Structures are given as C-alpha cells and as structure tokens.
Amino acid sequence: MASPNTEPRDPKAASPDPHLGRLLDFTEAMVFAQHQVRALITQGPGQMPTYTKNGHWVLEDDPWAPTWSGGFLTGLMWILARHTQDPWWRQQAERYSELLEPRKSDTSTHDIGFVLEPSWGRWYDLDPTPRARDVLIEGGRTMAGRLQTPGGYLSTWVDPGSTFIDVMMNVGIIFRAAAYSNDSALHDVAVTHCRTSRRYLMRGDGSTLHEGWFDTETGEFLRSATHQGWRADSTWSRGQAWAIYGFTTAYQYTGDTDMLDAARRAADFYISHTSGHGVPPNDWSDPAPALPWEASAAAIAAAAMLRLSIATGLDDYQAYGLRILTTLSSTEFIAADTPGWQGIIRHATYHQRNGLGIDESVMWGDYYFLEALDLAQQLTAKAGQQA
C-alpha cells in the first residue's frame, strides 16, 4: 500500500506543521466542540444550518440541494450525549431527531442516510427502541425506492439518470433497514448500487468520479460529470472521502472483499495524493486551486480511515486518520483561537462552483471531525485496556 509518512502520532505531540498554530489535544478539541454546538442550539433553537458565511451560520434553507445537513447537527448532539453522559445533551439530541423524523418518507432527496444515520441511527445504537428501528426501516425503504433497475444504481435528486459518489454514504441505511426487517430484497438493492458505483464511479487508480449518467431505459453508462470538482475527469476530494467511508460501510455489512478492495484503493489514492498534513485541496487535478485546503474532506477522510482500520486491523490507516485529526486540531483549522467564529473547523468548502460556503465551516465537516475524535478516543481507551 502506498502510505507515505504514516507513522503513529501522539495526539499531544507537536503540530505536524509549525505554521498551523497551537495544537489542541483531543480532549480540548472535544470541549471546544461542545461549546460551539451548545451556543448554536441555544441561540438558534431548532435551526439546522449547512454552512457559515464569514464564520456565522447561515440559517436560510440550503440554496443548492434539498436540505440534507440536519442529521449532522443532531449527530453532534448524540456524540456529545454519549461522550459526556450529560442528560441535557440527550434531551437535545432526541428533540432534534424528532424534528427530522418526517424525513423518513422524503422521496425528494438521495440523502436520507445523511439525515437519519447520524440522528436516528445513533439514537438506536445508544438505545435500540422499536420506534427508532421503525424510523430507520422506513428511511431505508424510502432510499431503496430510488433504485433505477436498468442501470442498477440509486438516482440523485438531480435526475433519474444521475448518481453521485456521495450516494455511497446513503446505502448504509438500506443495509440497516434490511437487517432490522430481515428483508433480503432491500439488502440486494444496496449491494447492487455499491457494485455499480465500484464499476463506473471508481477508476483503476482508485480515484473517483463525482457523477455518473446512465440511459434510464437501457442502463448504459453514458458519461461522467461533476458539480463540485474541477472537471468531469478529475477527482473531487470530498467525493473521494465519501468513497472511502461508503465502501468501508458496505464491507462491514457484507464482508464482500470487493467492497474492501474499493475502500482501500480509495484510501490509498487519498494518501498518495495528499500532503503529509492530510488536508487536500477541493480537487487534486486543479492546476491552480483557489484555496490550499478543503477541511471537510479531511474530516470525512479521518473518520473513514479510522473506520477502515477498525474493519481491517490495518494500523497504517489508523495512523493516517490520526495524522489528519491532529492537523485539524491545530488552530489553523479548529476555531478555538478565532473569536466570533461559530463553526468548529475552518477552511472547509461547500460548493466552490456556486460560491457557497467557501473557506468556511460546514456542518458535515464539524460532524465527521467530532466522529473522528470520538473514534480516536475509543481506540485509545481500548488500547489502554489491552495493555
């Protein structure tokens, strides 16, 4: 595996780059995250923003896609509820999850998994009630309803002929629904989409397309495209991170070595094309990127690498995930030394082409950063128990 510079890093060690500012240890980073999330939900109760503008959360509806970020904010609360054991966080997490419950039947979006997995999925994982199970089953069935049988893929909200690499992040709820309902047909839908994505959205070098277009009548693959990358044949870094995470999830549910192969190839491409600090630009192929960093891609990749390590036992992925997490815990990225900044992680981008949330905080960046922090602390605790 091409994994340069992946030696394990002590979370309390010096910053991987002296120009990245003060380094918070993982406990300090978690405390800061608590402060930022508490401030948001106290000052704007019930609001579910997607990105910041000048460091302040934009509270209007998402101007590009059907709203898809409420699950991430709710997921932050569930992580903090489990981590702190504070009943207040549990109360908030339940309240925001209930606000999202109607989305279980939302046929307007391919992001049902993004909405329900961090919210109702984490609720079920912490407290497996019949109600949470039923919400997840219905959400999974709604997501599975997007299957385009001729092409064997789950379509996006853009068009029935379109699928994104992002959709790999939304098959988990179908796998979950299949397991909870003992419905093999649902399981087959998820596997079918994963195999189509591996065949058509992943290149031989492990890089990924953002979007694939198919003939809806014949299922023939027509062309690649992108909404957020540099061009159709390039590699958008957040999409690459989605692939690492999504194929890892598929492997965990199926044990299919093809899914593991896809996850590893996506991870190896990310590692070999990213500087030692682990934070990529918006698109690796862009010859003159407007910004050096897309921190939300890095946050997703950190969580994905740690999950891949847990799934495989391969320490190189754990070491690289911790390396990214250490970088993001420096004050160049974490907003601990930026007064007035409302998000957790800076230097993220939502939609570069549409001019949305550029060099800002985005809700999924904050969520996957906290997920990676939580995973890292669980790994540390497990290592301590085994010592």
C-alpha positions as CSV (number, residue, x, y, z in Angstrom):
1,M,0.0,0.0,0.0
2,A,1.3,3.4,-0.9
3,S,1.1,5.1,2.5
4,P,3.9,7.6,2.9
5,N,4.6,9.2,6.3
6,T,2.0,7.2,8.2
7,E,3.8,6.7,11.5
8,P,1.5,6.9,14.5
9,R,1.3,10.3,16.1
10,D,0.8,11.1,19.7
11,P,-2.3,13.3,19.9
12,K,-0.4,15.6,22.3
13,A,2.7,15.8,20.1
14,A,3.7,19.0,18.4
15,S,1.7,20.2,15.4
16,P,2.7,18.3,12.2
17,D,3.4,21.7,10.6
18,P,4.8,24.6,12.7
19,H,2.8,27.1,10.6
20,L,-0.5,25.5,11.7
21,G,-0.6,27.2,15.0
22,R,-1.4,26.0,18.5
23,L,-2.3,22.3,18.8
24,L,-5.3,21.2,21.0
25,D,-5.2,17.7,22.3
26,F,-8.2,15.6,21.6
27,T,-9.9,16.2,24.9
28,E,-9.5,20.0,24.5
29,A,-10.9,19.8,21.0
30,M,-13.9,17.9,22.2
31,V,-14.6,20.5,24.9
32,F,-14.4,23.3,22.3
33,A,-16.8,21.4,20.1
34,Q,-19.3,21.2,23.0
35,H,-19.1,24.9,23.4
36,Q,-19.7,25.7,19.8
37,V,-22.7,23.3,19.4
38,R,-24.3,24.4,22.6
39,A,-24.0,28.1,21.5
40,L,-25.6,27.3,18.2
41,I,-28.6,25.4,19.5
42,T,-29.1,27.8,22.4
43,Q,-29.0,30.9,20.2
44,G,-30.9,29.4,17.3
45,P,-33.1,26.6,18.7
46,G,-34.5,24.3,16.0
47,Q,-32.3,25.8,13.3
48,M,-30.3,23.3,11.1
49,P,-27.8,25.3,9.1
50,T,-25.5,23.9,6.4
51,Y,-22.5,26.4,6.1
52,T,-21.2,29.6,7.6
53,K,-20.6,33.0,5.9
54,N,-17.8,35.0,7.5
55,G,-17.8,32.4,10.2
56,H,-21.5,32.8,11.1
57,W,-24.0,30.1,10.4
58,V,-26.4,30.8,7.5
59,L,-29.9,30.0,8.8
60,E,-31.8,30.1,5.5
61,D,-32.7,26.9,3.6
62,D,-29.9,25.3,1.5
63,P,-29.9,27.2,-1.8
64,W,-28.5,24.3,-3.9
65,A,-29.7,20.9,-2.7
66,P,-32.8,19.6,-0.8
67,T,-31.8,20.3,2.8
68,W,-29.5,17.5,4.0
69,S,-27.4,18.7,6.9
70,G,-29.8,18.5,9.9
71,G,-28.7,14.9,10.6
72,F,-25.1,16.1,11.1
73,L,-26.0,18.8,13.7
74,T,-28.2,16.2,15.5
75,G,-25.4,13.6,15.3
76,L,-23.1,16.1,17.0
77,M,-25.5,16.1,19.9
78,W,-25.7,12.3,20.1
79,I,-21.9,12.0,20.1
80,L,-21.8,14.6,22.9
81,A,-24.6,12.9,24.8
82,R,-22.8,9.6,24.8
83,H,-19.4,11.1,25.5
84,T,-20.4,13.4,28.4
85,Q,-23.3,11.4,29.8
86,D,-25.0,14.8,30.4
87,P,-28.8,14.4,30.2
88,W,-29.1,17.8,28.7
89,W,-27.3,16.7,25.5
90,R,-29.5,13.6,25.4
91,Q,-32.6,15.7,25.6
92,Q,-31.4,18.0,22.8
93,A,-30.4,15.0,20.6
94,E,-33.8,13.4,21.0
95,R,-35.6,16.7,20.3
96,Y,-33.7,17.4,17.1
97,S,-34.1,13.8,16.0
98,E,-37.8,14.1,16.3
99,L,-37.7,17.2,14.1
100,L,-36.1,15.0,11.4
101,E,-38.5,12.0,11.7
102,P,-40.7,13.1,8.8
103,R,-37.7,12.9,6.5
104,K,-38.0,9.1,6.7
105,S,-40.6,9.3,3.9
106,D,-38.9,12.1,1.9
107,T,-38.7,11.0,-1.8
108,S,-37.2,14.3,-2.9
109,T,-33.6,13.5,-1.9
110,H,-30.9,10.9,-2.2
111,D,-29.5,12.0,1.2
112,I,-31.9,10.0,3.5
113,G,-28.8,8.3,5.1
114,F,-27.2,11.6,5.8
115,V,-30.3,12.8,7.5
116,L,-31.2,9.7,9.5
117,E,-28.0,7.8,10.2
118,P,-26.3,10.4,12.4
119,S,-29.6,11.1,14.2
120,W,-31.9,8.1,14.5
121,G,-29.1,5.7,13.7
122,R,-27.1,7.0,16.7
123,W,-30.2,7.0,18.8
124,Y,-30.8,3.3,18.0
125,D,-27.2,2.4,18.6
126,L,-27.3,4.0,22.1
127,D,-30.9,2.9,22.9
128,P,-32.3,0.3,20.5
129,T,-36.0,1.1,20.8
130,P,-38.7,-0.2,18.4
131,R,-39.6,3.3,17.4
132,A,-36.0,4.1,16.3
133,R,-35.8,0.8,14.5
134,D,-39.1,1.6,12.6
135,V,-37.9,5.0,11.6
136,L,-34.7,3.6,10.2
137,I,-36.5,0.8,8.3
138,E,-38.9,3.2,6.7
139,G,-36.0,5.5,5.8
140,G,-34.1,2.7,4.3
141,R,-37.1,1.6,2.2
142,T,-37.6,5.2,1.0
143,M,-33.9,5.3,0.0
144,A,-34.2,2.0,-1.8
145,G,-37.1,3.3,-3.8
146,R,-34.6,5.4,-5.8
147,L,-33.2,2.3,-7.5
148,Q,-33.1,2.5,-11.3
149,T,-33.3,-1.1,-12.2
150,P,-31.9,-0.9,-15.8
151,G,-28.6,0.6,-14.6
152,G,-28.6,-0.8,-11.1
153,Y,-28.0,2.5,-9.2
154,L,-29.7,4.8,-6.8
155,S,-30.6,8.0,-8.5
156,T,-29.9,11.5,-7.2
157,W,-32.4,14.4,-6.8
158,V,-30.8,15.9,-10.0
159,D,-32.3,13.4,-12.4
160,P,-33.3,9.7,-12.7
161,G,-30.3,9.2,-14.9
162,S,-27.8,10.6,-12.4
163,T,-25.9,9.1,-9.5
164,F,-23.2,10.6,-7.3
165,I,-20.3,9.0,-5.4
166,D,-22.0,10.7,-2.4
167,V,-24.8,8.2,-2.6
168,M,-22.3,5.6,-1.3
169,M,-22.8,7.3,2.1
170,N,-26.6,6.7,1.9
171,V,-26.6,2.9,1.3
172,G,-25.8,2.2,4.9
173,I,-29.4,3.0,5.9
174,I,-30.6,0.4,3.3
175,F,-28.3,-2.2,4.7
176,R,-29.5,-1.3,8.2
177,A,-33.2,-1.5,7.2
178,A,-32.6,-4.8,5.6
179,A,-31.0,-6.2,8.7
180,Y,-33.7,-4.9,11.1
181,S,-36.6,-6.1,8.9
182,N,-34.9,-9.3,7.6
183,D,-35.6,-8.1,4.1
184,S,-33.1,-9.7,1.7
185,A,-34.5,-7.7,-1.2
186,L,-33.5,-4.4,0.5
187,H,-30.0,-5.8,1.1
188,D,-29.8,-6.7,-2.6
189,V,-30.7,-3.1,-3.6
190,A,-27.8,-1.8,-1.5
191,V,-25.3,-4.3,-2.9
192,T,-26.4,-3.6,-6.5
193,H,-25.8,0.1,-6.1
194,C,-22.4,-0.5,-4.4
195,R,-21.3,-2.8,-7.3
196,T,-22.4,-0.3,-9.9
197,S,-20.6,2.5,-8.1
198,R,-17.4,0.4,-7.9
199,R,-17.6,-0.4,-11.6
200,Y,-18.5,3.0,-13.0
201,L,-17.6,5.7,-10.5
202,M,-14.2,4.3,-9.5
203,R,-11.2,4.4,-11.8
204,G,-8.4,1.9,-12.0
205,D,-6.1,4.0,-9.8
206,G,-8.6,4.2,-7.0
207,S,-9.8,7.8,-7.8
208,T,-13.5,8.5,-8.2
209,L,-15.9,10.4,-10.4
210,H,-18.4,12.8,-8.8
211,E,-21.3,12.0,-11.0
212,G,-22.2,9.2,-13.5
213,W,-25.0,9.5,-16.1
214,F,-26.9,6.4,-17.4
215,D,-29.5,5.8,-20.0
216,T,-32.6,5.1,-17.9
217,E,-34.1,2.7,-20.4
218,T,-31.1,0.6,-21.2
219,G,-28.9,1.1,-18.2
220,E,-26.0,2.0,-20.4
221,F,-23.3,4.2,-18.7
222,L,-23.2,7.5,-20.8
223,R,-20.7,9.9,-19.2
224,S,-19.0,11.3,-16.2
225,A,-19.8,14.8,-14.8
226,T,-19.2,16.9,-11.8
227,H,-21.0,19.7,-9.9
228,Q,-18.2,20.5,-7.4
229,G,-14.9,19.3,-8.8
230,W,-12.6,20.9,-11.4
231,R,-13.9,19.0,-14.3
232,A,-15.6,15.7,-15.2
233,D,-12.4,13.6,-15.4
234,S,-10.8,15.0,-12.3
235,T,-11.1,13.9,-8.6
236,W,-13.1,16.0,-6.2
237,S,-11.6,15.4,-2.8
238,R,-14.8,15.3,-0.7
239,G,-16.2,12.7,-3.1
240,Q,-13.0,10.6,-2.6
241,A,-13.5,10.7,1.1
242,W,-17.2,9.7,0.7
243,A,-15.9,6.7,-1.2
244,I,-13.5,5.6,1.5
245,Y,-16.2,5.8,4.1
246,G,-19.1,4.4,2.0
247,F,-17.2,1.3,0.7
248,T,-16.0,0.6,4.2
249,T,-19.6,0.7,5.4
250,A,-20.5,-1.7,2.6
251,Y,-17.8,-4.1,3.6
252,Q,-18.8,-4.0,7.2
253,Y,-22.4,-5.0,6.3
254,T,-21.5,-7.6,3.6
255,G,-18.0,-8.9,4.2
256,D,-17.6,-8.6,0.5
257,T,-13.9,-8.3,-0.3
258,D,-14.7,-6.3,-3.5
259,M,-16.1,-3.6,-1.2
260,L,-13.0,-3.7,0.9
261,D,-10.8,-3.5,-2.2
262,A,-12.7,-0.4,-3.2
263,A,-12.3,1.2,0.2
264,R,-8.6,0.5,0.3
265,R,-7.9,1.8,-3.2
266,A,-9.9,5.0,-2.5
267,A,-7.9,5.4,0.8
268,D,-4.6,4.7,-0.9
269,F,-5.3,7.3,-3.6
270,Y,-6.2,9.9,-1.0
271,I,-3.0,9.2,1.0
272,S,-0.6,9.2,-2.0
273,H,-2.0,12.4,-3.4
274,T,-2.3,14.5,-0.2
275,S,0.5,16.3,1.6
276,G,1.8,15.0,4.9
277,H,-0.7,17.0,7.0
278,G,-3.5,15.1,5.4
279,V,-5.7,18.0,4.2
280,P,-6.4,18.1,0.4
281,P,-7.5,20.9,-1.9
282,N,-11.0,20.8,-3.3
283,D,-9.8,18.8,-6.3
284,W,-6.3,17.3,-6.8
285,S,-6.3,17.9,-10.5
286,D,-7.0,21.6,-10.4
287,P,-3.7,23.2,-11.6
288,A,-4.4,26.5,-9.7
289,P,-6.7,25.8,-6.7
290,A,-8.2,28.9,-5.3
291,L,-7.6,27.6,-1.8
292,P,-5.0,25.1,-0.5
293,W,-7.4,23.2,1.8
294,E,-10.8,21.6,1.9
295,A,-11.0,20.7,5.5
296,S,-14.4,18.9,5.4
297,A,-12.9,16.4,3.0
298,A,-10.1,15.8,5.5
299,A,-12.6,15.4,8.4
300,I,-14.6,12.8,6.5
301,A,-11.3,11.0,5.5
302,A,-10.1,11.0,9.1
303,A,-13.3,9.2,10.3
304,A,-13.2,6.9,7.3
305,M,-9.6,5.9,7.8
306,L,-10.2,5.1,11.4
307,R,-13.3,3.1,10.5
308,L,-11.3,1.3,7.8
309,S,-8.6,0.5,10.3
310,I,-11.2,-0.9,12.7
311,A,-12.7,-3.0,10.0
312,T,-9.4,-4.4,8.7
313,G,-7.0,-4.2,11.7
314,L,-4.5,-2.3,9.4
315,D,-2.6,0.2,11.5
316,D,-1.4,2.3,8.6
317,Y,-5.0,3.6,8.1
318,Q,-5.3,4.3,11.8
319,A,-2.1,6.2,11.8
320,Y,-3.1,8.4,8.8
321,G,-6.5,9.1,10.2
322,L,-4.9,10.3,13.5
323,R,-2.5,12.4,11.5
324,I,-5.4,14.2,9.7
325,L,-7.1,14.6,13.1
326,T,-4.1,16.1,14.7
327,T,-3.8,18.6,11.8
328,L,-7.4,19.6,12.2
329,S,-6.9,20.0,15.9
330,S,-4.4,22.8,15.2
331,T,-5.7,26.4,15.5
332,E,-5.2,26.9,11.7
333,F,-8.3,24.7,11.4
334,I,-10.1,24.4,14.7
335,A,-11.6,27.8,15.5
336,A,-10.6,27.9,19.2
337,D,-8.4,31.0,18.7
338,T,-10.8,32.7,16.3
339,P,-13.1,34.9,18.3
340,G,-16.7,35.0,17.0
341,W,-16.3,32.1,14.6
342,Q,-19.4,29.9,15.1
343,G,-18.3,26.6,13.5
344,I,-15.8,24.1,14.8
345,I,-13.5,23.5,11.8
346,R,-12.5,26.3,9.4
347,H,-11.2,26.2,5.8
348,A,-14.0,23.9,4.5
349,T,-15.9,24.4,1.3
350,Y,-19.5,23.6,0.5
351,H,-19.9,24.4,-3.2
352,Q,-17.0,26.1,-4.9
353,R,-18.6,26.5,-8.3
354,N,-21.8,28.1,-6.8
355,G,-19.8,30.3,-4.4
356,L,-21.4,28.7,-1.3
357,G,-19.5,28.3,2.0
358,I,-16.0,28.8,0.6
359,D,-13.3,28.7,3.2
360,E,-15.9,28.4,5.9
361,S,-17.3,25.9,8.3
362,V,-19.8,23.3,7.0
363,M,-22.0,21.1,9.2
364,W,-20.7,17.7,7.9
365,G,-17.1,18.9,8.4
366,D,-17.8,19.6,12.0
367,Y,-19.7,16.3,12.4
368,Y,-17.1,14.0,10.9
369,F,-14.3,15.8,12.8
370,L,-16.2,15.0,16.1
371,E,-16.9,11.5,14.9
372,A,-13.2,11.0,14.3
373,L,-12.3,12.5,17.7
374,D,-14.7,10.1,19.3
375,L,-13.3,7.1,17.4
376,A,-9.8,8.1,18.3
377,Q,-10.6,8.3,22.0
378,Q,-12.4,4.9,21.8
379,L,-9.3,3.4,20.2
380,T,-7.1,4.9,22.9
381,A,-9.3,3.6,25.6
382,K,-9.3,0.1,24.0
383,A,-5.5,0.1,23.7
384,G,-5.3,1.1,27.4
385,Q,-7.5,-1.8,28.4
386,Q,-5.4,-4.3,26.3
387,A,-2.1,-3.0,27.7
